[in-house]
């Protein structure tokens, strides 16, 4: 299912509005609200997510599985942050491009998203029995799903 430019923009606006309305920073991919930009306080809690052995911290840009730190590129981390902070929500390739790269969709975008997600999956698969956290939705995009 492909979204028109108008539908994509409406979805982006909806997601950004819902993030601003979230009072609980655990579920917001951006811990700093628009009104607080430039006024970061040290005592605000970190945006942390624990799922089994998986640990995610937005502010430290840290992902760990067990005791192992998973080294991610900036784009891999941003894609993972988008997915993990909105579990079970399906993000289209186009929407990932718009939210992570801040660019409109182009023919090369799907391949770029696929490559980053493929690398991300490989890095998160620390053992053969590690769960697959990122699920593919064929011809649509990706979602985060805890095992």
N, CA and C atoms as a LAMMPS dump frame, in Angstrom:
ITEM: TIMESTEP
0
ITEM: NUMBER OF ATOMS
441
ITEM: BOX BOUNDS ff ff ff
-5.0000000000000000e+02 5.0000000000000000e+02
-5.0000000000000000e+02 5.0000000000000000e+02
-5.0000000000000000e+02 5.0000000000000000e+02
ITEM: ATOMS id mol type element x y z
1 1 1 N 0.855 -1.165 0
2 1 2 C 0 0 0
3 1 3 C 0.898 1.224 0
4 2 1 N 0.747 2.053 -0.992
5 2 2 C 1.548 3.268 -1.084
6 2 3 C 0.677 4.46 -0.746
7 3 1 N 1.252 5.4 -0.053
8 3 2 C 0.529 6.606 0.334
9 3 3 C 0.837 7.725 -0.642
10 4 1 N -0.158 8.553 -0.89
11 4 2 C 0.083 9.739 -1.7
12 4 3 C 0.895 10.719 -0.863
13 5 1 N 1.413 11.747 -1.507
14 5 2 C 2.208 12.744 -0.786
15 5 3 C 1.371 13.395 0.313
16 6 1 N 0.102 13.683 0.033
17 6 2 C -0.777 14.301 1.02
18 6 3 C -1.009 13.36 2.202
19 7 1 N -1.278 12.07 1.916
20 7 2 C -1.505 11.098 2.987
21 7 3 C -0.247 10.921 3.836
22 8 1 N 0.908 10.891 3.183
23 8 2 C 2.169 10.752 3.902
24 8 3 C 2.374 11.925 4.846
25 9 1 N 2.115 13.14 4.333
26 9 2 C 2.292 14.335 5.149
27 9 3 C 1.319 14.338 6.326
28 10 1 N 0.072 13.894 6.096
29 10 2 C -0.91 13.822 7.179
30 10 3 C -0.458 12.84 8.253
31 11 1 N 0.101 11.701 7.833
32 11 2 C 0.578 10.714 8.801
33 11 3 C 1.768 11.251 9.586
34 12 1 N 2.683 11.926 8.912
35 12 2 C 3.834 12.525 9.599
36 12 3 C 3.343 13.549 10.615
37 13 1 N 2.413 14.414 10.208
38 13 2 C 1.871 15.417 11.126
39 13 3 C 1.178 14.767 12.312
40 14 1 N 0.424 13.703 12.049
41 14 2 C -0.255 12.987 13.121
42 14 3 C 0.757 12.415 14.115
43 15 1 N 1.817 11.775 13.596
44 15 2 C 2.828 11.187 14.475
45 15 3 C 3.544 12.253 15.286
46 16 1 N 3.879 13.361 14.649
47 16 2 C 4.564 14.429 15.373
48 16 3 C 3.651 15.054 16.417
49 17 1 N 2.37 15.239 16.1
50 17 2 C 1.417 15.775 17.076
51 17 3 C 1.235 14.825 18.241
52 18 1 N 1.15 13.524 17.955
53 18 2 C 0.956 12.563 19.044
54 18 3 C 2.189 12.497 19.939
55 19 1 N 3.378 12.72 19.363
56 19 2 C 4.599 12.731 20.168
57 19 3 C 4.6 13.925 21.108
58 20 1 N 4.118 15.06 20.624
59 20 2 C 4.07 16.257 21.459
60 20 3 C 3.096 16.077 22.608
61 21 1 N 2.032 15.304 22.388
62 21 2 C 1.005 15.131 23.405
63 21 3 C 1.363 14.056 24.42
64 22 1 N 2.348 13.233 24.099
65 22 2 C 2.734 12.168 25.023
66 22 3 C 3.345 12.768 26.28
67 23 1 N 2.818 12.414 27.411
68 23 2 C 3.394 12.877 28.677
69 23 3 C 4.465 11.929 29.171
70 24 1 N 4.425 10.692 28.696
71 24 2 C 5.365 9.685 29.154
72 24 3 C 6.5 9.579 28.138
73 25 1 N 7.707 10.04 28.463
74 25 2 C 8.806 10.032 27.505
75 25 3 C 9.253 8.642 27.08
76 26 1 N 8.847 7.586 27.791
77 26 2 C 9.26 6.232 27.429
78 26 3 C 8.75 5.871 26.039
79 27 1 N 7.586 6.413 25.643
80 27 2 C 6.994 6.043 24.374
81 27 3 C 7.202 7.095 23.292
82 28 1 N 7.987 8.079 23.552
83 28 2 C 8.248 9.129 22.578
84 28 3 C 9.643 8.957 22.009
85 29 1 N 9.79 8.945 20.663
86 29 2 C 11.123 8.791 20.107
87 29 3 C 11.983 10.034 20.287
88 30 1 N 11.353 11.16 20.624
89 30 2 C 12.103 12.386 20.846
90 30 3 C 11.768 12.878 22.243
91 31 1 N 12.701 12.783 23.146
92 31 2 C 12.425 13.096 24.544
93 31 3 C 12.259 14.592 24.781
94 32 1 N 12.746 15.43 23.884
95 32 2 C 12.674 16.875 24.076
96 32 3 C 11.5 17.416 23.275
97 33 1 N 10.55 18.021 23.945
98 33 2 C 9.396 18.568 23.24
99 33 3 C 9.795 19.849 22.525
100 34 1 N 8.946 20.285 21.592
101 34 2 C 9.226 21.5 20.831
102 34 3 C 9.364 22.709 21.761
103 35 1 N 8.554 22.772 22.822
104 35 2 C 8.596 23.923 23.722
105 35 3 C 9.847 23.928 24.588
106 36 1 N 10.482 22.771 24.762
107 36 2 C 11.66 22.686 25.624
108 36 3 C 12.973 22.634 24.866
109 37 1 N 12.93 22.778 23.54
110 37 2 C 14.19 22.757 22.781
111 37 3 C 15.097 23.862 23.286
112 38 1 N 16.345 23.555 23.504
113 38 2 C 17.294 24.537 23.991
114 38 3 C 17.294 24.656 25.507
115 39 1 N 16.363 23.981 26.198
116 39 2 C 16.284 24.05 27.658
117 39 3 C 16.38 22.647 28.252
118 40 1 N 17.36 21.899 27.879
119 40 2 C 17.499 20.533 28.345
120 40 3 C 17.854 20.544 29.828
121 41 1 N 17.086 19.785 30.597
122 41 2 C 17.414 19.671 32.012
123 41 3 C 18.051 18.316 32.256
124 42 1 N 19.054 18.316 33.072
125 42 2 C 19.828 17.117 33.336
126 42 3 C 19.019 16.065 34.1
127 43 1 N 18.07 16.497 34.914
128 43 2 C 17.374 15.55 35.774
129 43 3 C 16.167 14.865 35.12
130 44 1 N 15.917 15.094 33.827
131 44 2 C 14.824 14.393 33.161
132 44 3 C 15.21 12.928 33.001
133 45 1 N 14.229 12.024 33.141
134 45 2 C 14.551 10.597 33.012
135 45 3 C 14.902 10.248 31.568
136 46 1 N 15.749 9.237 31.421
137 46 2 C 16.1 8.74 30.104
138 46 3 C 14.909 8.014 29.51
139 47 1 N 14.855 8.012 28.19
140 47 2 C 13.877 7.206 27.469
141 47 3 C 14.495 5.819 27.339
142 48 1 N 14.077 4.908 28.201
143 48 2 C 14.648 3.564 28.237
144 48 3 C 13.563 2.535 27.985
145 49 1 N 13.917 1.503 27.236
146 49 2 C 13.007 0.395 26.981
147 49 3 C 13.765 -0.893 27.258
148 50 1 N 13.178 -1.752 28.074
149 50 2 C 13.739 -3.073 28.388
150 50 3 C 12.764 -4.125 27.858
151 51 1 N 13.253 -5.017 27.016
152 51 2 C 12.444 -6.134 26.526
153 51 3 C 13.338 -7.364 26.568
154 52 1 N 13.114 -8.208 27.56
155 52 2 C 13.98 -9.376 27.726
156 52 3 C 15.411 -8.926 27.911
157 53 1 N 16.316 -9.419 27.059
158 53 2 C 17.731 -9.043 27.114
159 53 3 C 18.027 -7.734 26.391
160 54 1 N 17.047 -7.217 25.664
161 54 2 C 17.235 -6.006 24.871
162 54 3 C 17.067 -4.766 25.737
163 55 1 N 18.038 -3.862 25.638
164 55 2 C 17.979 -2.571 26.334
165 55 3 C 18.184 -1.476 25.303
166 56 1 N 17.327 -0.449 25.347
167 56 2 C 17.39 0.677 24.431
168 56 3 C 17.338 1.961 25.245
169 57 1 N 18.226 2.913 24.979
170 57 2 C 18.204 4.223 25.614
171 57 3 C 18.368 5.285 24.535
172 58 1 N 17.323 6.1 24.378
173 58 2 C 17.3 7.132 23.332
174 58 3 C 18.4 8.17 23.535
175 59 1 N 18.492 8.715 24.742
176 59 2 C 19.413 9.823 24.991
177 59 3 C 20.883 9.405 24.925
178 60 1 N 21.175 8.2 25.334
179 60 2 C 22.555 7.716 25.257
180 60 3 C 22.865 7.104 23.892
181 61 1 N 21.833 6.975 23.058
182 61 2 C 21.952 6.324 21.752
183 61 3 C 22.625 4.972 21.941
184 62 1 N 22.044 4.208 22.851
185 62 2 C 22.629 2.948 23.279
186 62 3 C 21.648 1.804 23.079
187 63 1 N 22.138 0.73 22.476
188 63 2 C 21.379 -0.506 22.334
189 63 3 C 22.277 -1.624 22.83
190 64 1 N 21.742 -2.432 23.752
191 64 2 C 22.485 -3.572 24.291
192 64 3 C 21.608 -4.813 24.227
193 65 1 N 22.245 -5.93 24.025
194 65 2 C 21.573 -7.214 24.163
195 65 3 C 22.401 -7.988 25.169
196 66 1 N 21.78 -8.266 26.312
197 66 2 C 22.524 -8.846 27.423
198 66 3 C 23.539 -7.826 27.888
199 67 1 N 24.772 -8.219 27.958
200 67 2 C 25.853 -7.319 28.354
201 67 3 C 26.587 -6.741 27.145
202 68 1 N 26.167 -7.143 25.933
203 68 2 C 26.866 -6.738 24.713
204 68 3 C 26.275 -5.449 24.144
205 69 1 N 27.128 -4.457 23.945
206 69 2 C 26.716 -3.202 23.31
207 69 3 C 26.673 -3.424 21.803
208 70 1 N 25.55 -3.035 21.195
209 70 2 C 25.377 -3.179 19.754
210 70 3 C 25.755 -1.845 19.11
211 71 1 N 26.783 -1.863 18.289
212 71 2 C 27.248 -0.636 17.636
213 71 3 C 26.446 -0.411 16.36
214 72 1 N 25.689 0.692 16.35
215 72 2 C 24.841 1.023 15.216
216 72 3 C 25.295 2.336 14.59
217 73 1 N 25.088 2.446 13.285
218 73 2 C 25.329 3.727 12.624
219 73 3 C 24.209 4.677 13.039
220 74 1 N 24.368 5.947 12.713
221 74 2 C 23.346 6.943 13.075
222 74 3 C 22.002 6.604 12.448
223 75 1 N 21.971 6.233 11.187
224 75 2 C 20.711 5.906 10.512
225 75 3 C 20.112 4.62 11.066
226 76 1 N 20.942 3.613 11.322
227 76 2 C 20.432 2.368 11.911
228 76 3 C 19.782 2.655 13.258
229 77 1 N 20.448 3.473 14.078
230 77 2 C 19.885 3.804 15.379
231 77 3 C 18.569 4.559 15.23
232 78 1 N 18.527 5.525 14.327
233 78 2 C 17.314 6.321 14.141
234 78 3 C 16.148 5.463 13.652
235 79 1 N 16.418 4.525 12.747
236 79 2 C 15.367 3.615 12.285
237 79 3 C 14.902 2.745 13.446
238 80 1 N 15.848 2.201 14.205
239 80 2 C 15.492 1.344 15.331
240 80 3 C 14.708 2.132 16.378
241 81 1 N 15.119 3.365 16.652
242 81 2 C 14.408 4.201 17.62
243 81 3 C 12.973 4.445 17.172
244 82 1 N 12.786 4.718 15.902
245 82 2 C 11.439 4.933 15.368
246 82 3 C 10.579 3.691 15.555
247 83 1 N 11.137 2.528 15.237
248 83 2 C 10.368 1.283 15.317
249 83 3 C 10.097 0.852 16.765
250 84 1 N 11.117 0.902 17.613
251 84 2 C 10.957 0.393 18.983
252 84 3 C 10.063 1.299 19.833
253 85 1 N 10.042 2.587 19.537
254 85 2 C 9.206 3.489 20.318
255 85 3 C 7.758 3.484 19.842
256 86 1 N 7.485 2.789 18.748
257 86 2 C 6.118 2.617 18.245
258 86 3 C 5.899 1.137 17.934
259 87 1 N 5.932 0.272 18.957
260 87 2 C 5.848 -1.17 18.71
261 87 3 C 4.553 -1.542 17.991
262 88 1 N 4.68 -2.503 17.101
263 88 2 C 3.589 -3.074 16.305
264 88 3 C 3.032 -2.132 15.252
265 89 1 N 3.469 -0.883 15.212
266 89 2 C 3.012 0.042 14.177
267 89 3 C 3.843 -0.192 12.922
268 90 1 N 3.176 -0.335 11.799
269 90 2 C 3.863 -0.564 10.537
270 90 3 C 4.256 0.783 9.934
271 91 1 N 5.539 0.899 9.603
272 91 2 C 6.052 2.091 8.941
273 91 3 C 6.404 1.732 7.504
274 92 1 N 5.853 2.47 6.56
275 92 2 C 6.166 2.234 5.155
276 92 3 C 7.584 2.705 4.875
277 93 1 N 8.129 2.218 3.768
278 93 2 C 9.463 2.656 3.351
279 93 3 C 9.486 4.176 3.207
280 94 1 N 8.414 4.709 2.6
281 94 2 C 8.332 6.14 2.349
282 94 3 C 8.309 6.938 3.647
283 95 1 N 7.56 6.445 4.612
284 95 2 C 7.456 7.153 5.881
285 95 3 C 8.777 7.096 6.651
286 96 1 N 9.45 5.967 6.601
287 96 2 C 10.775 5.86 7.237
288 96 3 C 11.729 6.864 6.599
289 97 1 N 11.69 6.963 5.264
290 97 2 C 12.548 7.933 4.581
291 97 3 C 12.229 9.347 5.039
292 98 1 N 10.956 9.64 5.146
293 98 2 C 10.569 11.001 5.514
294 98 3 C 10.933 11.317 6.968
295 99 1 N 10.733 10.367 7.874
296 99 2 C 10.975 10.623 9.288
297 99 3 C 12.452 10.523 9.672
298 100 1 N 13.19 9.62 9.05
299 100 2 C 14.594 9.417 9.424
300 100 3 C 15.527 10.269 8.569
301 101 1 N 15.287 10.296 7.263
302 101 2 C 16.15 11.059 6.372
303 101 3 C 15.625 12.472 6.139
304 102 1 N 14.383 12.727 6.48
305 102 2 C 13.728 14.007 6.207
306 102 3 C 13.742 14.323 4.719
307 103 1 N 13.538 13.306 3.899
308 103 2 C 13.507 13.471 2.45
309 103 3 C 12.236 12.851 1.898
310 104 1 N 11.845 13.324 0.735
311 104 2 C 10.744 12.68 0.038
312 104 3 C 11.224 11.359 -0.523
313 105 1 N 10.28 10.495 -0.75
314 105 2 C 10.568 9.177 -1.287
315 105 3 C 11.129 9.294 -2.701
316 106 1 N 12.111 8.479 -3.008
317 106 2 C 12.645 8.374 -4.361
318 106 3 C 12.823 6.896 -4.679
319 107 1 N 13.047 6.565 -5.93
320 107 2 C 13.21 5.147 -6.287
321 107 3 C 14.335 4.456 -5.505
322 108 1 N 15.341 5.202 -5.07
323 108 2 C 16.461 4.606 -4.346
324 108 3 C 16.168 4.452 -2.857
325 109 1 N 15.128 5.099 -2.379
326 109 2 C 14.83 5.113 -0.953
327 109 3 C 14.546 3.727 -0.395
328 110 1 N 13.745 2.959 -1.099
329 110 2 C 13.383 1.624 -0.618
330 110 3 C 14.628 0.77 -0.428
331 111 1 N 15.548 0.85 -1.375
332 111 2 C 16.782 0.069 -1.27
333 111 3 C 17.628 0.548 -0.09
334 112 1 N 17.689 1.861 0.131
335 112 2 C 18.453 2.398 1.264
336 112 3 C 17.858 1.914 2.58
337 113 1 N 16.542 1.988 2.703
338 113 2 C 15.881 1.518 3.926
339 113 3 C 16.137 0.025 4.102
340 114 1 N 15.973 -0.76 3.033
341 114 2 C 16.213 -2.203 3.107
342 114 3 C 17.631 -2.513 3.571
343 115 1 N 18.612 -1.794 3.024
344 115 2 C 20.012 -2.036 3.395
345 115 3 C 20.26 -1.73 4.873
346 116 1 N 19.75 -0.608 5.342
347 116 2 C 19.945 -0.251 6.748
348 116 3 C 19.246 -1.24 7.676
349 117 1 N 18.03 -1.636 7.328
350 117 2 C 17.301 -2.594 8.169
351 117 3 C 17.99 -3.951 8.145
352 118 1 N 18.495 -4.359 6.993
353 118 2 C 19.219 -5.623 6.899
354 118 3 C 20.45 -5.613 7.808
355 119 1 N 21.21 -4.524 7.769
356 119 2 C 22.382 -4.4 8.651
357 119 3 C 21.968 -4.369 10.118
358 120 1 N 20.908 -3.675 10.411
359 120 2 C 20.398 -3.585 11.775
360 120 3 C 19.99 -4.964 12.292
361 121 1 N 19.268 -5.709 11.49
362 121 2 C 18.859 -7.073 11.886
363 121 3 C 20.069 -7.958 12.159
364 122 1 N 21.057 -7.866 11.276
365 122 2 C 22.271 -8.68 11.43
366 122 3 C 22.969 -8.357 12.748
367 123 1 N 23.046 -7.077 13.085
368 123 2 C 23.712 -6.664 14.318
369 123 3 C 22.924 -7.082 15.559
370 124 1 N 21.59 -7.082 15.473
371 124 2 C 20.762 -7.465 16.615
372 124 3 C 20.722 -8.977 16.819
373 125 1 N 21.109 -9.734 15.807
374 125 2 C 21.09 -11.197 15.876
375 125 3 C 22.421 -11.662 16.454
376 126 1 N 22.571 -11.526 17.782
377 126 2 C 23.847 -11.835 18.43
378 126 3 C 24.1 -13.337 18.551
379 127 1 N 23.041 -14.128 18.601
380 127 2 C 23.167 -15.584 18.625
381 127 3 C 22.118 -16.165 17.671
382 128 1 N 22.283 -17.429 17.331
383 128 2 C 21.351 -18.04 16.378
384 128 3 C 19.924 -18.118 16.923
385 129 1 N 19.782 -18.143 18.248
386 129 2 C 18.429 -18.204 18.814
387 129 3 C 17.906 -16.838 19.268
388 130 1 N 18.623 -15.762 18.906
389 130 2 C 18.147 -14.408 19.221
390 130 3 C 16.858 -14.134 18.457
391 131 1 N 15.915 -13.446 19.091
392 131 2 C 14.656 -13.159 18.391
393 131 3 C 14.846 -12.128 17.289
394 132 1 N 13.949 -12.171 16.318
395 132 2 C 13.923 -11.157 15.265
396 132 3 C 12.98 -10.066 15.729
397 133 1 N 13.53 -8.923 16.079
398 133 2 C 12.723 -7.824 16.605
399 133 3 C 12.034 -7.029 15.495
400 134 1 N 12.661 -6.989 14.325
401 134 2 C 12.121 -6.194 13.226
402 134 3 C 11.469 -7.133 12.225
403 135 1 N 10.177 -6.937 12.02
404 135 2 C 9.403 -7.78 11.113
405 135 3 C 9.17 -7.04 9.799
406 136 1 N 9.283 -7.773 8.705
407 136 2 C 8.987 -7.216 7.387
408 136 3 C 7.503 -7.37 7.105
409 137 1 N 6.931 -6.342 6.551
410 137 2 C 5.575 -6.389 6.035
411 137 3 C 5.761 -6.298 4.524
412 138 1 N 5.567 -7.414 3.846
413 138 2 C 5.92 -7.542 2.437
414 138 3 C 5.326 -6.412 1.601
415 139 1 N 6.199 -5.77 0.832
416 139 2 C 5.859 -4.676 -0.092
417 139 3 C 5.311 -3.434 0.596
418 140 1 N 5.409 -3.36 1.926
419 140 2 C 4.896 -2.197 2.651
420 140 3 C 5.997 -1.528 3.452
421 141 1 N 6.626 -2.269 4.384
422 141 2 C 7.646 -1.667 5.236
423 141 3 C 8.017 -2.577 6.39
424 142 1 N 8.177 -1.975 7.587
425 142 2 C 8.675 -2.719 8.737
426 142 3 C 7.926 -2.312 10.009
427 143 1 N 8.018 -3.201 11.017
428 143 2 C 7.502 -2.904 12.338
429 143 3 C 8.373 -3.592 13.37
430 144 1 N 8.33 -3.075 14.596
431 144 2 C 9.025 -3.688 15.732
432 144 3 C 8.021 -4.57 16.45
433 145 1 N 8.437 -5.779 16.764
434 145 2 C 7.573 -6.676 17.508
435 145 3 C 8.414 -7.461 18.497
436 146 1 N 8.064 -7.324 19.771
437 146 2 C 8.782 -8.05 20.819
438 146 3 C 8.394 -9.521 20.75
439 147 1 N 9.345 -10.409 21.037
440 147 2 C 9.051 -11.839 21.001
441 147 3 C 8.069 -12.274 22.075
